[in-house]
Structure formats: structure tokens, C-alpha cells
Amino acid sequence: MTNDDNSSTLEFGILVHVYFWLAILVLGVLALILAAVLLASQSPSDLDVLVTLAAPFLVWLALWLSLRRCSSPELSGFRRLLLITAYMTIGIGGMSILIAIPAVIIAMLYCIVIGVISLFRSDLLFAAKELGWLISKYHTHRMYQ
């Protein structure tokens, strides 16, 4: 990251983008594994197989829709998750990937949850405020100095 003053004009390094996209991929794989375990039976039906294969795409769709709800006028939900990824990235190496990817997956799951909750709230900026709160927590515990 090059600029801490204005978060809307931040430019993230390639490592931040790699960790972010790896986190999205791992989230999809985890959804696939979870669906396979939950739908495992002695005689799987065609519907079970279809649901298992669709699970990552459904999670990615839920994340995309939630990111739209978590966007604020200043910063999109996508850039907010990149900011969280940047806070958890400490450089190249095994330790950074062990911290950044699970931290971003947790943030993505939180984003999906607050996106769903915001559907039932009258405050249109509820999801954006909640994701802003999460970003402040990640900022407090960021890995780079």
C-alpha cells in the first residue's frame, strides 16, 4: 500500500491481490467440501451432486451481493476487503499466507452475514457501517507497521 491518508485512492500490491483471490478460491473449496460432507449419503442422488457442485458458486454469489450492500459512497465493498487483506499481509512468506487468507475468509463470511441481516433492517447503510467497524478492528490488529 502506498497511501494511508485516503483509503479510496489506495493502490494495493500484487501480493495483496494474490492473497485476496486465494482467499476467495479457498472459500469456494471450503463450501464445496462442506456441501459434500453435509450431503454425503450411501446413495447420492443427482440433486445432491448438483447442489454440491453449485455450492462454491452460491457462496461466491452471496459474497458478491453482500459486497454490493456493504459498499459505501467512499469505498466499494471489494476495495474494503482488499484493505482488510492489506492489513493482514506482512510480506512474502509462509507466515503471511497463514494469517492473511484465514483473516480475509473470516471477513468475507462476516460480510455475507451482515449482508443478509441488512435485508431485514430499515437502515440502508447498516451493512456499510458494520463492515467499516470490522475494518477498524483489522486496522487495530494489522500485521504491517
Protein Blocks (a to p, Z undefined) as FASTA:
>chain_A
ZZfkbmmlcccdfklmmmmmmmmmmmmmmmmmmmmmmmgcfbdcfklmmmmmmmmmmmmm
mmmmmmmmmpcfkbcfklmmmmmmmmmpgbecjklmmmmmmmmmmmmmmmmmmmmmmmmp
cblklmmmmmmmmmmmmmmmpmbZZ
